[in-house]
Amino acid sequence: MITADDEFLTGLPVFQRFEDVVDPALYRALPPGWGLAIADIVDSTTAIQTGRYKAVNMAGAAVISGVSNSLGRHDLPFVFGGDGAAVTVPPGGLPLASAALSSVQRWVKDDLDLT
């Protein structure tokens, strides 16, 4: 049985060319109840200038992997910005995504010395 969440995801258009990212016709609003898990590294510019670009990128990527792994899904649309990321989250996954972001935040602070 296909859920409404799966139906939304399978109905999303796929960008065929890089230029397609600026075509508003290829974007869809999130369904009611969906959310975004968003994180950004504070003062990443300074960290990158001091040679810590790998740690900054790892922290940004950890947002995507942490949320995806916590939900057991790897089909959720996301944006990676190098020093942060945003992941779409279906309604039932919002509490898990929030907990995952908290875990990533602790790891980034404790192990990567970033905030």
LOROTOR-292266 format. One record per residue: residue number from 1; residue in one letter; y, x, z of N, C-alpha, C in turn. Coordinates in pm, 1 decimal. Example, Ala and Ser with C-alpha at 12.3 -4.5 7.8 and 13.67 -1.06 7.14 Angstrom:
2
vexlum | sese | nyy | nxx | nzz | cayy | caxx | cazz | cyy | cxx | czz
1 | a | -569.0 | 1319.0 | 780.0 | -450.0 | 1230.0 | 780.0 | -330.0 | 1320.0 | 780.0
2 | s | -225.0 | 1285.0 | 708.0 | -106.0 | 1367.0 | 714.0 | 3.0 | 1290.0 | 787.0
This chain:
115
vexlum | sese | nyy | nxx | nzz | cayy | caxx | cazz | cyy | cxx | czz
1 | m | -117.7 | 83.4 | 0.0 | 0.0 | 0.0 | 0.0 | 125.3 | 88.8 | 0.0
2 | i | 215.2 | 60.5 | -89.1 | 339.0 | 137.1 | -98.7 | 442.6 | 75.6 | -5.2
3 | t | 497.7 | 159.5 | 82.6 | 599.9 | 112.2 | 175.6 | 735.5 | 108.8 | 105.1
4 | a | 831.7 | 41.1 | 167.7 | 967.2 | 37.3 | 112.3 | 1026.1 | 178.0 | 105.8
5 | d | 992.4 | 260.7 | 205.7 | 1040.3 | 399.6 | 205.2 | 987.0 | 474.4 | 84.1
6 | d | 856.7 | 460.6 | 59.4 | 795.4 | 528.4 | -54.4 | 851.0 | 475.1 | -186.1
7 | e | 874.5 | 344.8 | -191.1 | 928.9 | 284.4 | -312.3 | 1067.2 | 341.9 | -343.5
8 | f | 1149.3 | 356.0 | -240.2 | 1281.5 | 415.9 | -260.2 | 1268.2 | 558.2 | -313.9
9 | l | 1183.2 | 637.5 | -250.2 | 1169.4 | 778.2 | -289.2 | 1113.5 | 794.2 | -429.8
10 | t | 1014.0 | 714.4 | -465.5 | 954.8 | 727.8 | -599.2 | 1048.4 | 675.8 | -707.6
11 | g | 1145.1 | 592.9 | -669.2 | 1240.7 | 540.5 | -766.4 | 1360.3 | 630.3 | -791.3
12 | l | 1369.9 | 740.7 | -718.2 | 1483.1 | 831.5 | -737.6 | 1468.8 | 906.6 | -869.6
13 | p | 1577.0 | 916.2 | -945.7 | 1569.0 | 992.5 | -1070.0 | 1557.5 | 1142.2 | -1041.8
14 | v | 1496.9 | 1211.6 | -1133.8 | 1481.7 | 1356.6 | -1123.1 | 1584.7 | 1421.2 | -1215.4
15 | f | 1654.6 | 1519.0 | -1163.2 | 1750.5 | 1591.5 | -1246.4 | 1673.0 | 1678.2 | -1344.5
16 | q | 1700.9 | 1660.4 | -1471.6 | 1632.1 | 1736.9 | -1575.1 | 1706.8 | 1865.0 | -1611.4
17 | r | 1838.6 | 1861.6 | -1595.1 | 1922.2 | 1977.1 | -1628.6 | 2017.3 | 2002.8 | -1512.8
18 | f | 2058.0 | 2125.4 | -1495.6 | 2149.6 | 2158.5 | -1387.0 | 2276.6 | 2073.7 | -1395.0
19 | e | 2324.1 | 2048.8 | -1514.1 | 2446.1 | 1970.4 | -1533.1 | 2433.5 | 1828.7 | -1477.2
20 | d | 2310.2 | 1780.8 | -1461.2 | 2287.8 | 1644.7 | -1412.1 | 2335.2 | 1624.0 | -1268.5
21 | v | 2352.6 | 1731.3 | -1192.9 | 2392.6 | 1714.4 | -1052.5 | 2529.8 | 1649.9 | -1039.4
22 | v | 2610.7 | 1652.3 | -1143.3 | 2743.6 | 1590.9 | -1136.3 | 2747.4 | 1451.3 | -1198.3
23 | d | 2633.4 | 1398.8 | -1237.0 | 2627.2 | 1265.2 | -1296.7 | 2606.3 | 1161.0 | -1187.5
24 | p | 2710.5 | 1083.5 | -1153.4 | 2697.2 | 986.0 | -1044.6 | 2593.0 | 877.3 | -1072.3
25 | a | 2557.8 | 856.4 | -1197.8 | 2457.6 | 755.0 | -1230.6 | 2319.2 | 792.6 | -1179.5
26 | l | 2298.9 | 919.8 | -1146.6 | 2167.9 | 964.8 | -1099.9 | 2154.0 | 960.6 | -947.8
27 | y | 2256.0 | 915.7 | -879.1 | 2252.3 | 911.0 | -732.3 | 2228.1 | 768.5 | -684.6
28 | r | 2167.1 | 756.5 | -567.8 | 2138.9 | 626.7 | -506.5 | 2186.2 | 628.8 | -361.9
29 | a | 2234.1 | 514.8 | -315.7 | 2269.7 | 501.1 | -174.0 | 2141.1 | 495.6 | -92.4
30 | l | 2148.1 | 545.8 | 29.9 | 2031.7 | 535.4 | 118.0 | 2010.1 | 389.6 | 155.4
31 | p | 1885.3 | 348.6 | 169.7 | 1857.9 | 211.4 | 213.0 | 1908.8 | 188.3 | 355.6
32 | p | 1929.4 | 63.1 | 393.2 | 1973.3 | 32.6 | 530.2 | 1878.3 | 93.2 | 633.9
33 | g | 1936.3 | 149.8 | 738.3 | 1856.6 | 207.2 | 846.4 | 1823.7 | 354.4 | 829.9
34 | w | 1835.7 | 407.0 | 708.7 | 1810.8 | 549.3 | 686.6 | 1925.7 | 629.8 | 744.7
35 | g | 1899.2 | 756.8 | 772.6 | 2002.7 | 843.7 | 826.3 | 1995.8 | 981.0 | 763.7
36 | l | 2084.4 | 1066.4 | 810.8 | 2087.9 | 1205.4 | 766.2 | 2074.0 | 1296.6 | 886.6
37 | a | 1987.5 | 1394.0 | 876.5 | 1978.0 | 1500.8 | 976.1 | 2060.4 | 1615.9 | 919.0
38 | i | 2169.9 | 1648.6 | 986.6 | 2264.9 | 1747.2 | 934.2 | 2288.2 | 1857.0 | 1036.6
39 | a | 2293.7 | 1980.1 | 989.6 | 2326.4 | 2092.4 | 1077.7 | 2403.5 | 2196.8 | 998.1
40 | d | 2487.0 | 2271.1 | 1069.3 | 2568.4 | 2375.4 | 1009.3 | 2582.2 | 2488.9 | 1109.8
41 | i | 2573.9 | 2610.9 | 1062.8 | 2586.4 | 2727.0 | 1150.7 | 2734.3 | 2754.5 | 1177.3
42 | v | 2770.1 | 2765.5 | 1303.8 | 2907.6 | 2793.7 | 1343.5 | 2942.4 | 2938.3 | 1308.3
43 | d | 3057.9 | 2956.9 | 1246.8 | 3109.9 | 3089.6 | 1212.1 | 3010.7 | 3172.0 | 1129.8
44 | s | 2947.7 | 3105.4 | 1034.7 | 2850.3 | 3175.4 | 950.3 | 2916.4 | 3282.3 | 863.9
45 | t | 3041.2 | 3262.4 | 828.3 | 3110.5 | 3361.4 | 745.8 | 3114.1 | 3497.1 | 815.3
46 | t | 3146.5 | 3496.6 | 943.5 | 3149.0 | 3622.1 | 1019.1 | 3009.4 | 3682.5 | 1028.2
47 | a | 2910.2 | 3597.9 | 1053.7 | 2772.5 | 3647.9 | 1062.5 | 2730.0 | 3711.6 | 930.5
48 | i | 2765.3 | 3650.0 | 819.9 | 2729.6 | 3704.9 | 688.8 | 2804.5 | 3835.6 | 663.7
49 | q | 2931.0 | 3839.5 | 701.0 | 3010.2 | 3962.2 | 681.5 | 2954.9 | 4079.6 | 762.0
50 | t | 2885.6 | 4050.1 | 869.9 | 2827.1 | 4157.6 | 951.4 | 2681.9 | 4185.5 | 913.7
51 | g | 2640.1 | 4133.7 | 796.8 | 2506.8 | 4164.5 | 746.4 | 2395.8 | 4073.7 | 794.9
52 | r | 2429.3 | 3960.0 | 853.6 | 2326.9 | 3872.2 | 909.5 | 2295.2 | 3754.5 | 816.8
53 | y | 2311.0 | 3774.9 | 686.0 | 2290.2 | 3665.9 | 592.0 | 2148.6 | 3610.9 | 595.9
54 | k | 2049.1 | 3696.0 | 618.3 | 1910.5 | 3647.6 | 624.5 | 1891.3 | 3554.0 | 742.9
55 | a | 1948.0 | 3588.4 | 857.0 | 1937.6 | 3501.7 | 974.9 | 2009.3 | 3369.7 | 950.2
56 | v | 2125.6 | 3375.0 | 886.1 | 2200.8 | 3252.8 | 855.7 | 2120.0 | 3164.3 | 762.1
57 | n | 2065.0 | 3221.8 | 655.2 | 1984.1 | 3144.2 | 560.9 | 1858.9 | 3088.0 | 625.5
58 | m | 1795.8 | 3166.9 | 711.7 | 1675.8 | 3120.4 | 781.3 | 1709.2 | 3001.3 | 871.2
59 | a | 1822.6 | 3008.0 | 939.0 | 1864.0 | 2897.4 | 1025.6 | 1888.4 | 2771.3 | 943.7
60 | g | 1954.7 | 2784.9 | 830.0 | 1979.0 | 2669.0 | 744.3 | 1850.1 | 2609.8 | 690.4
61 | a | 1759.1 | 2694.9 | 646.5 | 1630.5 | 2647.6 | 594.2 | 1545.0 | 2584.4 | 703.3
62 | a | 1559.8 | 2632.2 | 826.7 | 1481.5 | 2577.8 | 938.4 | 1513.3 | 2431.2 | 963.6
63 | v | 1633.4 | 2389.8 | 929.4 | 1669.4 | 2248.2 | 943.0 | 1577.6 | 2163.8 | 854.6
64 | i | 1562.5 | 2205.4 | 730.6 | 1478.7 | 2130.6 | 636.3 | 1332.7 | 2134.1 | 678.4
65 | s | 1280.9 | 2252.1 | 706.9 | 1139.0 | 2262.4 | 742.7 | 1111.2 | 2195.4 | 876.6
66 | g | 1201.9 | 2208.5 | 972.2 | 1180.7 | 2146.1 | 1102.9 | 1172.9 | 1995.0 | 1093.9
67 | v | 1267.3 | 1935.3 | 1022.5 | 1267.4 | 1789.1 | 1008.1 | 1147.1 | 1744.5 | 925.7
68 | s | 1123.1 | 1810.1 | 812.9 | 1010.1 | 1771.8 | 726.7 | 877.3 | 1782.8 | 800.2
69 | n | 857.0 | 1892.7 | 870.8 | 731.7 | 1910.8 | 944.3 | 717.4 | 1810.6 | 1057.8
70 | s | 826.7 | 1779.6 | 1126.5 | 817.3 | 1684.5 | 1238.1 | 779.3 | 1545.6 | 1189.5
71 | l | 820.8 | 1511.8 | 1068.8 | 789.1 | 1380.3 | 1013.0 | 659.1 | 1381.4 | 933.0
72 | g | 604.7 | 1501.0 | 909.9 | 483.1 | 1509.8 | 829.7 | 507.0 | 1469.2 | 685.7
73 | r | 630.4 | 1489.7 | 639.5 | 666.8 | 1451.8 | 502.7 | 741.3 | 1566.8 | 438.1
74 | h | 708.6 | 1588.6 | 312.5 | 778.2 | 1692.9 | 238.3 | 833.8 | 1637.6 | 107.0
75 | d | 857.4 | 1506.0 | 108.2 | 909.9 | 1439.1 | -10.7 | 1050.3 | 1383.6 | 11.4
76 | l | 1113.0 | 1420.2 | 121.7 | 1244.5 | 1366.2 | 153.4 | 1353.7 | 1448.0 | 84.2
77 | p | 1448.5 | 1381.0 | 21.4 | 1558.4 | 1454.5 | -42.2 | 1638.2 | 1534.7 | 60.6
78 | f | 1680.9 | 1652.8 | 19.5 | 1760.0 | 1738.1 | 108.9 | 1859.6 | 1819.4 | 27.7
79 | v | 1956.9 | 1874.2 | 99.2 | 2053.9 | 1966.6 | 41.4 | 2055.3 | 2090.0 | 129.8
80 | f | 2044.3 | 2206.2 | 68.4 | 2049.9 | 2333.4 | 140.7 | 2178.4 | 2404.1 | 102.1
81 | g | 2258.1 | 2439.5 | 201.6 | 2385.2 | 2503.8 | 174.0 | 2390.7 | 2649.3 | 214.5
82 | g | 2278.1 | 2707.7 | 249.7 | 2275.9 | 2846.9 | 292.6 | 2297.0 | 2860.8 | 441.8
83 | d | 2406.8 | 2803.2 | 490.5 | 2435.2 | 2810.5 | 634.3 | 2417.7 | 2675.1 | 701.7
84 | g | 2346.6 | 2587.8 | 636.5 | 2320.9 | 2455.7 | 692.4 | 2245.0 | 2371.9 | 591.7
85 | a | 2216.1 | 2249.1 | 631.4 | 2139.6 | 2161.5 | 543.8 | 2155.3 | 2017.1 | 588.4
86 | a | 2117.1 | 1927.4 | 499.8 | 2110.3 | 1784.7 | 529.8 | 1979.2 | 1731.8 | 472.5
87 | v | 1911.1 | 1649.6 | 549.1 | 1783.5 | 1591.3 | 507.9 | 1792.7 | 1440.7 | 528.1
88 | t | 1749.1 | 1363.1 | 428.5 | 1744.4 | 1218.4 | 446.1 | 1626.1 | 1183.4 | 535.9
89 | v | 1645.9 | 1081.8 | 619.5 | 1542.9 | 1045.3 | 716.9 | 1524.4 | 893.5 | 716.3
90 | p | 1400.8 | 846.1 | 694.2 | 1376.1 | 702.7 | 700.9 | 1391.1 | 651.6 | 844.3
91 | p | 1415.2 | 521.5 | 860.6 | 1445.0 | 466.1 | 993.1 | 1345.4 | 503.5 | 1102.3
92 | g | 1218.6 | 497.1 | 1075.1 | 1118.7 | 527.0 | 1177.3 | 1114.6 | 672.8 | 1218.0
93 | g | 1175.6 | 759.2 | 1139.7 | 1171.1 | 901.6 | 1168.5 | 1293.2 | 957.1 | 1238.7
94 | l | 1392.7 | 873.2 | 1264.5 | 1516.9 | 923.7 | 1323.5 | 1497.1 | 989.1 | 1459.9
95 | p | 1419.3 | 930.7 | 1552.1 | 1399.1 | 998.7 | 1680.9 | 1328.8 | 1134.5 | 1666.4
96 | l | 1229.2 | 1141.9 | 1579.9 | 1159.6 | 1269.5 | 1557.6 | 1251.7 | 1372.6 | 1493.0
97 | a | 1333.2 | 1328.2 | 1398.8 | 1426.4 | 1420.1 | 1333.4 | 1527.6 | 1473.8 | 1433.4
98 | s | 1574.4 | 1388.5 | 1521.7 | 1669.2 | 1431.7 | 1624.9 | 1606.6 | 1537.1 | 1715.9
99 | a | 1483.4 | 1513.3 | 1755.8 | 1412.6 | 1610.6 | 1840.7 | 1391.1 | 1741.7 | 1765.1
100 | a | 1359.5 | 1732.4 | 1636.3 | 1339.6 | 1853.4 | 1555.7 | 1468.9 | 1933.3 | 1545.5
101 | l | 1580.6 | 1865.1 | 1525.3 | 1709.1 | 1935.2 | 1518.2 | 1740.7 | 2005.5 | 1649.5
102 | s | 1708.5 | 1941.1 | 1760.3 | 1730.4 | 2004.6 | 1891.2 | 1645.2 | 2130.2 | 1905.9
103 | s | 1520.8 | 2121.8 | 1861.1 | 1432.0 | 2238.8 | 1868.0 | 1482.2 | 2352.1 | 1779.2
104 | v | 1526.3 | 2318.0 | 1659.3 | 1580.3 | 2419.3 | 1568.5 | 1705.5 | 2481.8 | 1629.8
105 | q | 1789.6 | 2400.1 | 1688.9 | 1911.7 | 2451.2 | 1751.9 | 1879.4 | 2553.5 | 1861.2
106 | r | 1780.8 | 2521.2 | 1944.8 | 1740.8 | 2614.9 | 2051.0 | 1685.9 | 2744.5 | 1992.1
107 | w | 1599.5 | 2732.5 | 1892.6 | 1540.4 | 2850.4 | 1829.9 | 1648.5 | 2938.5 | 1766.1
108 | v | 1741.5 | 2876.1 | 1694.4 | 1848.6 | 2951.3 | 1628.9 | 1932.3 | 3026.0 | 1732.0
109 | k | 1959.9 | 2961.6 | 1844.1 | 2039.6 | 3026.6 | 1949.6 | 1960.2 | 3137.8 | 2018.1
110 | d | 1837.4 | 3106.3 | 2058.1 | 1756.7 | 3201.6 | 2135.5 | 1705.6 | 3319.5 | 2052.7
111 | d | 1656.9 | 3292.0 | 1932.8 | 1592.0 | 3396.9 | 1853.4 | 1683.0 | 3462.3 | 1749.0
112 | l | 1777.4 | 3386.5 | 1696.3 | 1864.1 | 3441.3 | 1591.8 | 2004.6 | 3472.5 | 1642.6
113 | d | 2032.9 | 3432.8 | 1764.2 | 2164.1 | 3455.5 | 1825.5 | 2277.2 | 3397.5 | 1740.4
114 | l | 2253.6 | 3276.0 | 1690.8 | 2353.6 | 3200.4 | 1615.4 | 2367.7 | 3063.3 | 1680.6
115 | t | 2476.5 | 2995.8 | 1650.8 | 2493.5 | 2858.4 | 1702.2 | 2527.8 | 2764.2 | 1590.0
